[in-house]
Structures are given as structure tokens and as C-alpha cells.
């Protein structure tokens, strides 16, 4: 069984501005169970969904969305409401956007995507990507902020329910941030700790990595692969040490450069 809902553009008035509301929803029946629905899990799923959307926006020349805790709270309310009414209205006659306190978020435009069934951000993101209407909503350059909500109810029709709130707002909202996939981002080959320099601190990080005391993300592993052979070994550490001591003048290198 599948559940697909699309709704046309609606216009409503607010005391601060006119707001154009674009609403869309998509659901599929592939239910996943057993994943804990906790506050921390919700935060991680919200971050992952925002990363996926922002990466797609970047690929299409749109600015990233700010993830806002208050909008996530609103989206979580809407996600739970969708368990009982999988629709863009609340209590039959209230618009979805009434979940937002306009004193806290004085938005000009608001939109909602809802989906059901998938337990993962990627699975839900792919649902929306498969619909031109939902895809366009996520990439709309007018939106500036996002809230992501998710809830799990094992005895419901679909199990998992997702919601994203997209708004255009000129104000800086409390707690807003653009999530990053990696906390450490190297600037160049050999810059393992991400401080834009290649020095003994990077060599220490690499040695601690070999000893099992330091974890590196994918970008750090690429920066540490100084022989560009797809692996990070003690030979890379020797190359890094040689560069720091002035024996080598460029990074990265190849095995033939060492001979």
C-alpha cells in the first residue's frame, strides 16, 4: 500500500505579511521497526536530513538551509499529528502552518513536506527526491530555514512519520545553524587536524591513529593518504615526517618520488 498526497499552492494572510504556502506529502508502505524513537535520535535524524537536503541544494546552486531547534519542535508536533491525520491540515480545518508561532518565526513563506514508512533520513529523502513537486520544494532558493520532525508509532498505519518545515525568514533565529558532516575539514594534503598547517601536530594525530587512540573522518583519511594509493599506512607517516623535516618539498607524493 502506498500513500501519496499533493496539494496546490494556497495563500493566506498573516498580520506581518502575506504567506504563500506550498504543501506536499509522500509515503510508502515499507515499514522499518526496532529503531529507538528518542530525543537524541530525532536530533541525529534531523541533522542527517538537513545535510542531505543542503548537499542537494549546493549541487543545484542554492544556499544551505539553517536548521532551527524551534522549527524542529514544530515539525515533531506535525509528524505526530500525521499518525492520526496524514494530511496538511490540523483538526480538519487548521492549516499546517498554525503550528508555528509567528512571534518566534516571522516567516514570509512556509512549506511542508510529509512522508511515511521509512526509518531513515536517506530513505525518506529519496521518497521526496522521486517526486518533482517535493524535490522542487526542497531546492526552492527562497527558503532560508528548516525544521525536521520524525516519530515512530508501531501500531500505526506506516510506523514512521516524517515532516520538514521550510520557511523564508529574514531574521536570525535562536539556535540556527548549518550542520556540517565533518567537524574537522583538512585544507590540504597532510593537514590532518584541520588547522590549515602541516606540522608535527598532524604527525602526532597520524601516529595516534595507528595506535588506536584517534579516529579520523573520511576527509582526514584522504589528507593522510600522502601516497594517494587508497590506504593510510606507516609509509604515509614517513612521508609526512620527511616533509616536516624538509626532506620532501611537495605533498602528496608517489612511490616513484621516494626512489
N, C-alpha and C positions, 0 to 999 in steps of 0.2 A: 504494500500500500504506500502511496506517496501523498504528500500534501503540498500543494503549490498555491500560493496566494499572491496576487499582484494587485496593486491599486493605483489609480491615476493620481496625478498631481491635484492637491487640494490647497486652497488659500483660506487663511483665517486671519482675523485681526487680533493684535495684542496692543496694550497701551503704549509700548515703546516703539513698535514698528509693525509693518505687515510681514507675515511669515509665510513662506511657501513651503508646504510640507509634501515631501515625496516619500512614499511608503512602499516597501516591498518585502516579500517573505518567501522562503523556500524551505521545504522539508523533505526528507526521505525516510524510509522505514527501516534502515539498517541500524538497529539499536545496539549500543555497546553498554555493558553493565560492569559494575565492580570497581569503577574509579571513584575515589572518595570525593564528595562534594563539600569542600571545606573553604574557609576564607582564604587561606594561603593558596590553595589550588585555584580558586577563582582568580586571584591576582596573577598567578603564573599564566593561566589561560588567557587572561585579558592582555597581558604583555605580549604573548606569542601571537595572538590575533592582530594586535596593533602593528607588530613587526612585519607580519605577512602583508597587511594592507599597505603599510608605508613603503615596503620594498617594491610592491606593485606600482604604487604611486610614483616612486622615484624612477622606475623603468619607463614611465609614461610622462615624465617631466612635471609632475605635480609635487607641491611641497608636502612634507610629512605632517601628520595629524598629531596634536598634543593629546596624550592620554590623561584624563582628568578623574581623580577619585570620586568626586561627587557625581559625575555623569555615569561612572561605573555603578554607583549605588542605585541610581535611577534605572540603569539598564538591567540590573539584577532584579529590581522590582518588576519590570516589564517581562523579563524572562520567566519569572514565577507566575505572573498573570497568564502567560501564554500556555501554561499547563492546562488551565481551565477554559481559556478562550484564545485559540490560536488565530489571532486577528490583530488589526491595527487600531482597534477601539478598546476602550476600557469601560466596563459596566454598560456595554451596549451603545452608549451614546456619547462617551467622552473620547476625545482624540488622544492618541498615544502621547502627544507632546505635553499633556497636562501633568505628566509625571515630573516634569522639570519645573523647579521654582525659578521663575524669570528674574527674581530679585538676586539670585545667586548666579544665574547664567542668562544674561540679557541677549539672547541669540536673535539673529535676523532670519535665519533659515534653519529648519530642523528636519531630519530624515531618520527613518527607522528601517533596518533590515532585521527580519526574524527568520530563524531556521530551527529545525528539529531533527533529532535522531543521532547525530554524530557526537562522540565523546571527546573529539579532538578539535583543536583550533584549525588545523590543516584540513581536516575533513569538512568542516563547516565552511571554511574559506573557499574550498574547491566547489562546494554547492553553489555559493554565490557567484563564483567566477564562471560557472557554467550557464549563468543567466545574464544576458546582455543588460537587462534592467538593473540587476543587483550590482553587476560589475561597474556600470556607469555611476551608480550611486557612490560606491567606494572610491572611485577615481575623480569624482567631481571636485575641481580645483577650488570651488567656493568654500568648501568645508575646512574648518581650522582645528576642531577639537572632536574627540571621540570618547564614548563610554562603552564598555563591553560588559555584558552580563551573561551568566550561564548558570543553570541549575539542573539538578538531576532528581527525578522522581520515578522510582522503579515501577510504580503501579499506574503510571500514566500511559497515554497512547504511544508516545515516542521515546520516553525515558529522559533524553537530554533536550534542553531547550536553550537557544542562543538568541542574543539580542545585541545589536550595535546601535547606538545613538550617534548621529553625525550632526554637528551644528556649525553654523558660521557665527563667530563671535569675535568682536574686535578687542574685547577685554582680556587681560591676563587673568586666568582662573586659578584659584587656590590649588596648589599641588600639581599643576600641569607639568608634564614632562614628555619629551620624545624618547621612547625607550630605545636602547641600543642593545644589539645582540651580544656584543663583546665589551667587557669593561676595560680591557687592555687592547689597544689598537697600535701595533708597531708602525713606525713611519718608514722604515726601510729594512733591507736585509741586515740581520744582526741585532736590530733594536728589539730585543725580546721583551724587555719590561715596559716598552711603550713610552719612554721619556724623550724620544727623538735623538738620542745619542747612542753610539756603540762604544761600550766601555766595559770595565771589569764587573759592573753590576749585572750586565747581560750574561757574562760568562758564569757568574755565580748562579744566576737563575737556571742556566742550562745544566750546570753540574748538579744542582738540587733536583732538577727534573730527572736526571739519570738515577739519582739516589732515591727517588720516590717521594721527595718532600715538597715538590712543586708541580702544580698542574698547569698546562699550557692550553689555551684555546686554539682553534684552527688557524687563526691569523698568526699567532705566536709560533706555531709549528712551522708555518710557511716561512716566517722570518728566520727561524733557526735552521732550516734546510739550506745550508750555505753552499752545498754542492749540487743543489737542485736535482737530486736523484729520487725524490719522493719519500725519503726517510730521514730521520734525525738520529745520528749516531755519534759516537765519540770522535769520529773523524771531523764532524762538523764543529765540535768543541775545539779541536786542534786548529782548525782553520780560523775560528773566531779568536783564539788566543794569539795566533800568528798575526792577525790583522791588528789586534790591540797593541802588540809589541812592535808593529811597523814592518814585519816580515812580508806581509801582503798589503797591497795598496787598494784593492777593489774587492767588493762583495756584491753578489755571490761569485763563486768560482766553479771550476770544473776539475775533475780528476787530472786532466791533462795539464792544467795550470800548476798542479803541485809537483809535476815531474820536471 
